[in-house]
């Protein structure tokens, strides 16, 4: 097996410029969730160029293909997401986004191009490994309900049914050349909260003539924090944040209503359901007690992501063999969410982190920012390690 490591690293070096060019193309032509038509066409074209012809479109803009090894064996899956975000890029690079207000600010261009590189390596070495690899280029990770749910409903985890699924995601907190793993619970669930408080507006100098929804809303926001600080178990990480409060009044105008948007995240499905019931009841009760009304809705988002312990440990040890122990880190809990969590409900899953930071080059911006970028040496690690992990699992 160790002979594979040298060959894979050599192929990663050989293919680097081609994969870098693919990343630049995808980055400069970003498309929003479920609108990735040109991206899917590009991926299909590159797969055909390397001789992969059994392609299938799923979830409209998803691309799925099958790789067959030398002899029959077990089936595994590899996943890379392909959608971009509604962000105006501020990087001044040759491959800057050409689509106004749309940017690959979460690294999905890296995931897609690295997966294309891994497919090329695996295809080159297919006479040396056994089994089947289902490759999933997934749309719509950034938007509820998530492309994973649609793909699963359309049978992406059937015919053939993979015994495991693997994915990587860029991590600006980890240096290029390194990766991170965590067994068990890793990423939080994420639900979207929307509520509207309705009162009776009027002149700011005469608040007694109406019912001030701004004051009522402030009481609700503060009270809802007790969901996390006093009702949730201190042993259960939970986050409740409100990022948008819209009251279209003025310095001397009390509005008729206030609209609020936020997010709730945690790591336990029973507590998640209970907390949402409590939030709704608390908000509506406070509004009623102050003479107002509250229309409170929660849009169910992604569940929490759990990495199968045994499968993740196998991948971690394989990564150590490929990169060296000093380049494989242990991850902490992460309160962000990922629709890869849906796959983890159906099969053994491992979601690991790919380091892309390089302080010396000034590459340290976080994901979902207008200046996000990567040290592109990460593409070598990204494609090579994923190919190695796939072979290790099939041949282990």
N, C-alpha and C positions, 0 to 999 in steps of 0.2 A: 504493500500500500504506500510505503514512503516514496517509492519511485514516482507515484502519481504527483506528489507535491512538487517536485522539480519540474515535471512536464507542464503542470498547470501554471506554475509561476512563469515559466518560459512563454507559454501561450498568452498569458495575461500581458506580458511585456510586448509580445508581437502584435497583439490585437489592440493595444492601448490607443494608438492614434485613430484607428477606425471607430472605436467605442467613444472616444473623446469627441469626434466629429458628430456622432449620433447624439450625444448629450447636448452638444451645441445646437444642433438642429431642433431637437425637442424643446430646449430651453428658449430658443428664439421664436418658437411658434406655439406658445402655451394655449391650452384650451380649458375652459371651466368644466366642472363636474357634469358628466353625462352629455357633454358637447364635444368629446374628443375624437371627432370623425377623421380629421387629417392626421392626428397622432396615430390612430389605429391603422390607417392606410399606410403610414410610414413604417410602423412596426411590422405589418404584414409583408411589406416589400422587402425589408431587411431579413426577415425569416426565410422568405422564398430565395433570396440571394444566397443563403447558405444551405439551401436544399431542403428546407422544412416546408412541405406542401400540404400536410394534413391539418389545415387551419380551420378554425370555426369562430364565427362571431357570436358572442353572447352578451346579454344586457346591451345590445345595439352597438356599443362602442368598445366592448371588451374583446380581446383576442386570446384564444385558447389554442394551444397546440400540444401534440404528444410526441415525446422522444422515446424510441425503443432501443434498448441495449442489445448486447450480443445474444443473450438467451433470456427466456421469460423469468420473471421474479416478482418481487413486490412492487407496488406502485407508490410513489411519493409525489407531492406537489410543491411547486415553487411559485411564489406570487410577487408581482411588482405592480404598484399603482401608477397611474399615468396622468391624473388630472392636476390642474393648476389652481391658483387662488386669485380672487379679485383684489390684487395689489398692484400699484404702479411701481415698476422697478426703478431703482435709483443707481444701480451699478452701471459704471461706464465701461462695458466690455464689448468685444466684437460681436458676441452672441447675445446681446441684450434683447429682451422681449420686444418683438415687433407688433404685438397686440396691445393696444392702449388699455391700461387698467387691469391687465392680466399678467401673472408672473408665476413661474415655478419657484415659489418661496418656501416650499416645504420639502424640496429635494426629490420630487417624484420623477423629474427628468433623470436624476442619478439612479433611482431605483429601476426605471425602465431600461436605461442604457446598460446598466450593470447586468440586468437579467438577460438582455440580448447578448452581452459578452459571455455570460455563463452558458447560455444555450449554444453559442458557437464553440466553446471549449468542450462541452459535453458531447456535442455532435461530432467533433473531431476525434474524441476518445471513445466513441460508442462501442467499438469492438472490444473494449477492455472492461466494460461494466455490464451488469445484468439488471433486468427489470424494466420498469416504465416510469417516465417522468412526465407529469402533466404540468405544463407551464401556463400560468395565468397572468395576463396583462390586464389589470382590473381598472375599470373606470370608477369615477364618483366616490372616492374615499372621503373627500372633504365635505360631503353634503348628505344630510339625513334623507333617506333611510340608509345610505351607503351602498356602493356597488356590490359589496360582498353579499348582502341579503338577496339581491336580484340574481346574482350568479348562482347562489346556492339553490334558490327556488327553480332556476332553469337547469339544475342538475350538474353543476360544475364539479361536485364532489362524488359523482356517480359515473359508472361506465367509461373507464375503470374507476374504482373507488380507492382513493389514496389512503394509506395507513397513517400518513403524517403530512403536514404542510409547513413550509418554511418561508420566512420573509425577513428582509432587513430594512432598516430605516436610518437615514442620516442622523447624526447626533453632534451638534456644534460644541458640546461640552467635552467631547472626546477627541484627542489628537488624531490626525491622519495616521494610518497604519495600525491603529488599534481598533478593537471592537468590544462590545459589552453584552453580557448575558445576565438573565435573572430567571430563576425557576419559580413556579407558582404564580401568584397574583403579581401582575406587573403594571398594567395601565388601568385607569379608572373608567367607570361608566360615565356617560355624559347625557344629561337631559336638558332641554331648553325650556326656560320659564318665560311666560308672557302673561302680564296682568295689566288691567286697566282699572284705575280708580275713578269713579264718577261722583262728582259733587255738584255744587251750584256756584258758578263763578260770579264775579262782580268786581267792584272797585276795591283796590288794595287798602284804601283808607277806611273801608266799612266792612271788615270781615264778618261782622255779626249778622249781615244780611244774607249770607250764603253759607255754604259748606265747603271749606277749603280742601280740595283734593291733594294739594301739595303737602299739607301738614299730615293728612291721613296716610299718604304714601310714605312719608318719612317714618311714621310710627310702624308701618308694616315692614319696611326694609330692616329697621333696627330689630324689631321683634323676631323676624324670621331667622336672624343670626343665632337665636337660641336653639334652632334645629340642630346646628352643628355644635355650639358651645355647651348646651345643657341637656339636650335630649339624646344626641348620638353618643355612643360609647366612646370614651377617649382612646380605646384600642382600635377603633374603626376610622381610618382616615376619611374625612368628608370635607368637601368644599362647597360653599354657596356664595356666588359672586353675582353682582348686578352691574352690567357694563353700559346700560343705556336707560336713562330716565328722561322722558320728554314731556315737558309741561309748557305748552305754547301760550304762556301769559306774557306779562311784561313787569317792569318795576312797580307799576301801580295797577296791574290787572291780575286778578285771581282767575285761573282758567277753569273750565268746566270739568276737565279730566286730565289725568296723568297716565302716560303709558310707560311701562317698565319691561326690560328684557334682561334675563340673566341665565346662569347655568348652575346645575347641581351635579356633583360628582362624588362617587364613593366606590367601595369595593365589595359590597354585599348586596345581593339581589333582594333579600327579604327587607333589609333596612332601607334600601332604595325605594321600594314600593311603599313602605310605611311612612317614610319621610315626605313623600309627595302628597300623601293624604293629609298629613299634619300641616304641611305648608298651605295647602288650599283652605283647609278649615280655619287656620289661624288668620290668614289674610282676609278672608270673607268676614270672619267674626269681628276683627278689629274695625274694618270699614263700617259694618253695620252698627257697632257700638258708638261710632262717631257720626252717624247720620248719613254716611255715604254708601256706595255699593262697590263691589270689587268683582270683576270678571277675571277669574284665575284659570289659566290653562297651562298644561305641561306637555310638550312635544317629546315623546320618548325617543331617546337617542341610542347610542351604542352601549352594549353591556360592558362589564369590565373584562379585561383581557387576562387570560391565564395561560402561562406557558407550562406545558406538560413537563413535570420534573425529570422523568427518565429521559425523554427525548431531548430536552434542553441540555441535560448533563452530557449526553452523547455528543451533541453539537459543540458544547463548550470544550470538551476534551479534544475533539477533532480540530477546533480552532486553535487550541494550544499547540497541537502538533504542526499546524500550518504556519502560525505566526510567532510562536514562542509564548511562554507563560507570561512574560512581562508585557505583552501586547493584548492580553485578554483580561478585561475588567469585570468586576461584579457590579451590577446596576442596582440602584435604589428604586423604591416605588416611584411611579411617575403619574401625576394627576391629569395629564393629557389623556385623550381618548383616541381609539383606533378601531375602524370597522373590521380589521383583521380578527377582532374578538369574536365575531360571528363564526369564523372558521374554527376557532378553538372550542366552540360548543359542539362541533360535529366530529372532530378528529384530533389526534395528537398534534399540537402546534408549538412552534418556536418562533418567537419574534425577537430578533436581536438588533443591536445598534452598531452602525458603521461610523467610525470616527472620520471627521472631515475638517477639523480645526487646524489652523497653522498660525499661531500668534506672530511669528516672524514675518509672515506675508500679510498680516492684518486681516486674516480670514477668521473671524470670530463672531459674526452676527448670528443671532438666533433665527430659528425657523419662523415663518409667518411675518418676517420683516422685509422692508423694501431693499435692504442691502445684503440679504442672505446670499452666500456663495460658498463654494467648497474649494479645498485643495484637490485638484483633479487626480493626484496620485491615488486618491481614495477609490477611483474607478478600478485600478488594478486590484486592490484589496477586495472591492465589491464583487467583481466578476469572478475572480479566482477563488475566493473563499466560498462563495455560494456553490460553485461547481464542485469544489472539494467536499463540502458538507453533503451535497447530494450523493456523490460517489461513495463517501464513507458510510452513509446510511444504507445505501443499496447493497454494498459489499460487506457490511459489518456482520 
